[in-house]
Amino acid sequence: MSWRYGRWTVEHALPVGPAQRIAEGEHVRAGDVIASGGTVTRVHLVDGARRVGVAPRDLDRVLRVRPVADVRRGSILARTGRRFARAATSPIDGRLVHVTVDGDLCISPVVDEWRVRSTIDGIVTRSDDAAVAVEGDCWRLQGLAAYGPDAIGDLALAVDSPSDPLAPTRLDVRLRGRILVGGARMAAEAVTRAHACGVAGIVAGAAPAGGLRVVYGDDVDASGRPTFDDRPTVLCLLGFGSGPLPAEVWDPLVALAGDRAAIHTASARLFVLAPADRTAQPTTVPALALADDHASVRPVDDVRGPNVLLLDAER
């Protein structure tokens, strides 16, 4: 857990079957759509090569639509001949998601559209069906765990000191679209209220594990899978329970308030898109120790004793 300014590469994982992707070498800004597609359901298999009378390897030259294209019921997918034409048509409204090696066409209904947005300003260095990577210069703060979809918005302070909890009473619709900085902890009520008010995301020292289960369900984890549903975005910097933010973390957050920021949940990182001279870069990282009640972590200057568990400050 430390602030660093440098050149970072952020990899955005994509679901199966993106319909559109940005090309490598393109310059993007945080919030720009870099890939889009649809969530598909049960696949309908349509005879392609056999229906039009060509070998599977020759199907590509007679296709009328390309993979990931949307089709209507009755649309001609492939056709051969003129006077005595043979054609393969779509049985449903949906999307041509795949062409098999046997020359069959996979059509699936689209139940939901998704979009992946860049979390930093930079250049696209990778663009394929698995991921889109963007490289750029910005501030980075490494956290411990993140939940929900990626979030982008202006950074704003929601507490007066690093040891204050994030109170639900301080949240209203005027904070819509911002990434809020809390203090030592954020209760489940604060997370749900912030989400209801349209807050983009919340960053704080810690969150109660029970509160996370209330918000995300009993199967909550921090695996960083890409999500596109309507869920709150949370970044825990220190751990769970309560964790007052050390000065080395809090002071730069104060200095960077008002700048554009983003939470990348897959890597549990906060990126702030500000110049390198906006705040002094910390030269030391505080050591962290698990508190006696095992419910919080606290920064310490010097820790001794066999019963104290030191946590690695860098991830």
C-alpha positions as CSV (number, residue, x, y, z in Angstrom):
1,M,0.0,0.0,0.0
2,S,1.8,3.1,-1.2
3,W,1.5,6.1,-3.6
4,R,3.6,6.0,-6.8
5,Y,3.7,8.2,-9.8
6,G,4.8,6.5,-13.0
7,R,3.9,4.8,-16.2
8,W,1.3,2.0,-15.6
9,T,-0.3,-0.6,-17.8
10,V,-3.9,-1.4,-16.9
11,E,-5.4,-4.5,-18.4
12,H,-9.2,-4.7,-18.8
13,A,-10.5,-8.2,-19.1
14,L,-13.3,-8.8,-21.6
15,P,-16.3,-11.2,-21.4
16,V,-16.6,-13.7,-24.2
17,G,-17.5,-12.4,-27.6
18,P,-16.8,-8.7,-27.7
19,A,-18.6,-7.1,-30.7
20,Q,-16.3,-4.0,-30.9
21,R,-12.8,-3.3,-29.7
22,I,-10.6,-0.3,-30.0
23,A,-7.5,-0.7,-32.1
24,E,-3.9,-0.9,-30.8
25,G,-2.1,2.5,-30.9
26,E,-5.2,4.6,-30.2
27,H,-5.1,7.2,-27.5
28,V,-8.0,7.1,-25.0
29,R,-9.1,9.0,-21.9
30,A,-10.4,7.5,-18.7
31,G,-14.1,6.8,-19.2
32,D,-13.8,6.2,-23.0
33,V,-15.5,2.9,-24.2
34,I,-12.7,0.6,-25.3
35,A,-14.8,-2.5,-25.9
36,S,-18.5,-3.4,-26.1
37,G,-20.7,-6.5,-26.7
38,G,-23.7,-8.3,-25.4
39,T,-24.5,-11.0,-22.9
40,V,-25.9,-14.0,-24.8
41,T,-28.0,-17.0,-23.7
42,R,-28.8,-20.3,-25.3
43,V,-27.2,-20.8,-28.7
44,H,-29.2,-21.9,-31.7
45,L,-27.1,-24.0,-34.2
46,V,-27.8,-23.4,-37.8
47,D,-26.6,-25.6,-40.6
48,G,-24.3,-23.5,-42.7
49,A,-21.9,-25.2,-45.0
50,R,-24.2,-28.3,-45.5
51,R,-27.3,-26.1,-46.1
52,V,-25.7,-24.0,-48.9
53,G,-23.7,-27.0,-50.3
54,V,-20.1,-25.9,-49.7
55,A,-17.1,-27.3,-47.8
56,P,-16.7,-25.9,-44.3
57,R,-13.4,-24.2,-45.3
58,D,-15.2,-22.4,-48.2
59,L,-18.1,-21.1,-46.1
60,D,-16.4,-17.8,-45.4
61,R,-16.6,-16.7,-49.0
62,V,-20.4,-17.1,-49.1
63,L,-21.3,-15.6,-45.7
64,R,-23.5,-12.6,-45.9
65,V,-22.9,-11.6,-42.3
66,R,-19.8,-11.7,-40.1
67,P,-19.4,-13.1,-36.5
68,V,-20.6,-10.7,-33.8
69,A,-23.1,-9.1,-36.2
70,D,-26.7,-8.7,-35.2
71,V,-29.3,-10.4,-37.3
72,R,-33.1,-10.5,-37.6
73,R,-35.3,-13.6,-37.9
74,G,-35.2,-14.7,-41.5
75,S,-32.0,-12.8,-42.3
76,I,-29.8,-14.6,-44.9
77,L,-26.6,-15.8,-43.2
78,A,-25.0,-17.5,-46.2
79,R,-26.2,-18.1,-49.8
80,T,-25.0,-19.8,-53.0
81,G,-26.4,-20.0,-56.5
82,R,-28.5,-17.6,-58.5
83,R,-31.4,-19.2,-60.3
84,F,-31.5,-22.2,-57.9
85,A,-30.2,-20.5,-54.8
86,R,-29.5,-22.3,-51.5
87,A,-29.5,-20.2,-48.3
88,A,-29.1,-20.5,-44.6
89,T,-31.3,-18.1,-42.6
90,S,-31.5,-17.1,-39.0
91,P,-34.4,-18.7,-37.0
92,I,-34.4,-15.9,-34.4
93,D,-33.5,-12.3,-33.6
94,G,-30.0,-12.4,-32.1
95,R,-26.3,-12.3,-32.9
96,L,-24.0,-14.5,-34.9
97,V,-21.5,-15.3,-32.2
98,H,-19.4,-18.1,-33.8
99,V,-18.8,-20.2,-36.8
100,T,-17.7,-23.8,-36.0
101,V,-15.0,-25.8,-37.8
102,D,-17.8,-27.9,-39.3
103,G,-19.3,-24.9,-40.9
104,D,-22.3,-24.5,-38.5
105,L,-23.5,-21.0,-37.5
106,C,-24.1,-20.2,-33.8
107,I,-27.0,-17.7,-33.3
108,S,-27.8,-16.5,-29.7
109,P,-30.3,-13.9,-28.4
110,V,-28.7,-10.9,-26.8
111,V,-30.2,-10.3,-23.3
112,D,-28.0,-7.4,-22.2
113,E,-25.4,-5.0,-23.7
114,W,-22.1,-4.3,-21.9
115,R,-19.4,-1.8,-22.2
116,V,-15.8,-1.7,-20.9
117,R,-14.3,1.8,-20.2
118,S,-10.7,2.7,-19.8
119,T,-9.6,3.6,-16.3
120,I,-6.6,5.8,-17.2
121,D,-5.6,8.1,-20.0
122,G,-3.0,6.6,-22.3
123,I,-2.2,4.5,-25.4
124,V,-3.8,1.1,-26.2
125,T,-1.0,-1.4,-26.2
126,R,-3.1,-4.6,-26.5
127,S,-6.4,-5.3,-28.0
128,D,-7.8,-8.8,-28.5
129,D,-10.8,-10.9,-27.5
130,A,-9.4,-11.6,-24.1
131,A,-8.4,-8.1,-22.9
132,V,-7.6,-4.5,-23.8
133,A,-4.6,-2.9,-22.1
134,V,-4.0,0.8,-21.8
135,E,-0.6,2.4,-20.8
136,G,-0.3,5.9,-19.3
137,D,1.2,8.1,-16.7
138,C,-0.7,8.8,-13.5
139,W,-0.7,8.4,-9.7
140,R,-1.4,4.9,-8.3
141,L,-2.4,3.8,-4.8
142,Q,-2.3,0.0,-4.2
143,G,-5.2,-1.3,-2.1
144,L,-6.0,-4.6,-0.5
145,A,-9.3,-5.6,-2.0
146,A,-11.9,-4.1,-4.3
147,Y,-15.5,-5.0,-5.1
148,G,-18.0,-4.2,-7.9
149,P,-17.3,-2.8,-11.4
150,D,-14.6,-0.3,-12.3
151,A,-15.5,3.3,-11.3
152,I,-14.5,6.6,-12.8
153,G,-15.1,10.1,-11.3
154,D,-13.7,13.1,-9.6
155,L,-12.0,12.4,-6.2
156,A,-13.7,14.0,-3.2
157,L,-13.2,13.9,0.5
158,A,-16.2,12.6,2.5
159,V,-14.6,12.8,6.0
160,D,-12.7,15.4,8.0
161,S,-9.8,13.2,9.3
162,P,-8.3,9.8,8.4
163,S,-9.7,8.2,11.6
164,D,-13.3,9.2,11.0
165,P,-15.9,6.6,9.7
166,L,-17.8,7.4,6.6
167,A,-21.2,8.5,7.9
168,P,-24.3,7.9,5.8
169,T,-25.6,11.3,6.8
170,R,-22.8,13.0,4.8
171,L,-23.9,11.4,1.5
172,D,-26.5,13.0,-0.8
173,V,-27.1,13.3,-4.6
174,R,-24.8,16.3,-4.9
175,L,-21.9,13.7,-4.8
176,R,-23.2,11.9,-7.8
177,G,-20.5,10.6,-10.1
178,R,-17.6,11.1,-7.6
179,I,-15.2,8.7,-6.0
180,L,-15.4,9.4,-2.2
181,V,-12.6,9.1,0.2
182,G,-13.6,7.8,3.6
183,G,-11.5,7.4,6.7
184,A,-11.0,4.4,9.0
185,R,-14.1,2.4,8.0
186,M,-17.3,2.4,5.9
187,A,-20.4,0.7,7.2
188,A,-22.8,-1.2,4.9
189,E,-25.4,1.6,5.3
190,A,-22.9,4.1,3.9
191,V,-22.1,1.9,0.9
192,T,-25.8,1.3,0.0
193,R,-26.7,5.0,0.5
194,A,-23.7,6.1,-1.6
195,H,-24.8,3.8,-4.4
196,A,-28.4,5.0,-4.2
197,C,-27.2,8.6,-4.5
198,G,-25.2,7.8,-7.6
199,V,-21.7,7.9,-6.1
200,A,-19.2,6.3,-8.5
201,G,-17.1,4.6,-5.8
202,I,-15.8,4.6,-2.2
203,V,-12.2,4.4,-1.0
204,A,-11.6,3.9,2.7
205,G,-9.2,2.2,5.1
206,A,-11.4,-0.8,5.8
207,A,-14.9,-2.2,5.6
208,P,-16.7,-4.7,7.9
209,A,-16.8,-8.1,6.4
210,G,-20.4,-8.6,7.5
211,G,-21.3,-5.4,5.8
212,L,-19.9,-6.6,2.5
213,R,-22.0,-9.7,2.7
214,V,-25.1,-7.6,3.2
215,V,-24.3,-5.5,0.1
216,Y,-22.9,-8.2,-2.2
217,G,-24.3,-11.4,-0.9
218,D,-22.9,-14.4,0.9
219,D,-20.7,-15.4,-2.0
220,V,-18.8,-12.1,-2.0
221,D,-15.1,-12.3,-3.1
222,A,-12.4,-10.0,-4.3
223,S,-11.4,-12.0,-7.4
224,G,-11.7,-9.0,-9.6
225,R,-13.9,-10.5,-12.3
226,P,-15.3,-7.9,-14.7
227,T,-18.9,-7.0,-13.7
228,F,-21.4,-4.8,-15.5
229,D,-24.4,-5.0,-13.3
230,D,-25.7,-2.2,-11.1
231,R,-23.5,-2.7,-8.0
232,P,-21.6,-0.3,-5.7
233,T,-17.8,0.0,-6.1
234,V,-15.7,-0.3,-3.0
235,L,-11.9,-0.2,-2.4
236,C,-10.4,-1.3,0.9
237,L,-6.9,0.1,1.4
238,L,-5.8,-1.6,4.6
239,G,-8.1,-4.5,5.5
240,F,-11.4,-5.2,7.2
241,G,-13.0,-3.9,10.4
242,S,-11.4,-0.6,11.0
243,G,-8.2,0.9,9.7
244,P,-7.2,4.6,10.2
245,L,-5.3,5.8,7.2
246,P,-1.6,6.7,7.8
247,A,-0.4,10.2,6.9
248,E,1.6,8.8,4.0
249,V,-1.7,7.8,2.4
250,W,-4.1,10.4,3.7
251,D,-2.1,13.6,2.8
252,P,-1.8,12.8,-0.9
253,L,-5.5,12.0,-1.0
254,V,-6.2,15.5,0.4
255,A,-3.8,17.1,-2.1
256,L,-5.3,15.2,-5.1
257,A,-9.0,15.8,-4.2
258,G,-10.8,17.3,-7.2
259,D,-8.8,15.5,-9.8
260,R,-10.1,12.7,-12.0
261,A,-9.7,9.3,-10.6
262,A,-10.6,5.6,-11.2
263,I,-10.9,2.4,-9.2
264,H,-9.7,-0.7,-11.1
265,T,-11.2,-3.6,-9.2
266,A,-9.2,-6.4,-10.8
267,S,-6.0,-5.0,-9.4
268,A,-7.5,-3.3,-6.3
269,R,-5.9,0.0,-7.3
270,L,-6.8,3.7,-7.2
271,F,-5.5,5.7,-10.2
272,V,-5.5,9.5,-10.0
273,L,-5.0,11.4,-13.3
274,A,-3.0,14.3,-12.0
275,P,0.5,15.8,-12.8
276,A,3.5,14.4,-11.0
277,D,4.1,17.7,-9.1
278,R,0.6,17.8,-7.7
279,T,1.7,16.3,-4.4
280,A,5.0,15.2,-2.8
281,Q,5.6,11.5,-3.4
282,P,6.1,9.6,-0.1
283,T,9.6,8.2,0.4
284,T,8.6,5.6,3.1
285,V,5.7,3.2,3.4
286,P,4.3,2.7,6.9
287,A,4.5,-0.8,8.5
288,L,1.1,-2.3,9.3
289,A,0.2,-4.5,12.3
290,L,-2.9,-6.5,13.1
291,A,-4.6,-5.0,16.1
292,D,-5.2,-7.0,19.3
293,D,-8.8,-7.6,18.5
294,H,-7.9,-9.0,15.1
295,A,-10.6,-6.6,13.6
296,S,-8.4,-3.9,12.3
297,V,-4.9,-3.0,11.0
298,R,-2.9,0.0,12.2
299,P,0.2,1.7,11.0
300,V,3.1,1.6,13.5
301,D,6.6,3.2,13.5
302,D,8.3,0.3,15.3
303,V,6.7,-3.1,16.2
304,R,8.3,-5.7,18.5
305,G,7.1,-8.8,20.2
306,P,6.3,-12.4,19.2
307,N,2.5,-12.0,19.3
308,V,2.4,-9.1,16.7
309,L,1.6,-10.0,13.1
310,L,3.3,-7.6,10.6
311,L,1.6,-7.2,7.3
312,D,3.6,-6.4,4.1
313,A,3.0,-2.8,3.2
314,E,3.7,-3.4,-0.5
315,R,1.6,-5.7,-2.6
